[in-house]
Amino acid sequence: MQHDPDIILLDISMPGESGIELAQQLANLDDPPAIIFCTAYDQHALEAFSVNAKDYLLKPVRKDDLFASLDKVSSLNKAQRALLAESDQKLEGRGHISAKTRRGVELIDLDKIFYFAADHKYVTVYHEDGETLVDDTLKDLETEFGNRFVRIHRNALVAVSRIEAMEKNIEGQFEVKLTGTELRPVVSRRHVGGLKDLLTSL
C-alpha cells in the first residue's frame, strides 16, 4: 500500500468494488490498517465485522462517536495487553532462529536478537553478532514469537526484553531505545499508543 495508513474510514457502497470487498483485501496484508466503516446502511454490520472491521458508524456520523471510535482502535485491547504481559515468561518451543548463510545453517539465539526488519521480501535479523537475512516472514515470526517480540512498525518487530524507552528523534519520529545496541528502529504512528501501553505494563 503506497501510503501505509494506520486507520481507514470506509463506506460500504462505493464506485467499483464494495467496501466489504476492499476490507477483505486489506485484511490479507502483513500488517493491515484498522478499518472503521462509516455508512448509512445498518444491515451490513455483521458482514463488516466478519472482515475484521474495528467499528461500524452510521451516517450522519456524530463527532463524539467518531472520536470514541478512533480512540478505541488506537489502543491495545485487553487480550493484546494480556499477551504482551507474558513477555517475561519463558518461551516454549524453539529458542533460536535458523538462517542459511555461506557457512551453512546459522543458529541465532532469540535472547541475542534486538529486532527483525523487513525490506520487500527479505527479513533481516539484527542481533549481538551482527545482522543476518532469514527466510521467515514478519507475520510468521510474530505468530510464533508474539510473546517475546512486539510490532512497532509495518516492517519491524522488536524484542520486548531489549526495550528501554521510546524517544523522539530530531525529525519528530518516535524511536525505540534498545539495550546493548545503538540501533534505534522507528515506531510508526499507528503503533505509538500500543508501545506506550506496553512500556507502562513492564
NORTACOR-V995499 format. One record per run of one state. SS is the DSSP state (2 for helix, 1 for strand, 0 for the rest). FROM is the first residue (numbers start at 1). TO is the last residue. If there is no record, write none. Layout:
# NORTACOR-V995499
ss=[SS;SS]
from=[FROM;FROM]
to=[TO;TO]
This chain:
# NORTACOR-V995499
ss=[0;1;0;2;0;1;0;2;0;1;0;2;0;2;0;1;0;1;2;1;0;1;0;1;0;2;0;1;0;1;2;1;0;1;0;1;0;2;0]
from=[1;7;11;19;27;34;40;42;51;55;59;63;74;78;89;96;102;104;110;113;120;122;128;130;135;138;146;149;154;156;160;163;169;174;179;186;188;189;202]
to=[6;10;18;26;33;39;41;50;54;58;62;73;77;88;95;101;103;109;112;119;121;127;129;134;137;145;148;153;155;159;162;168;173;178;185;187;188;201;202]
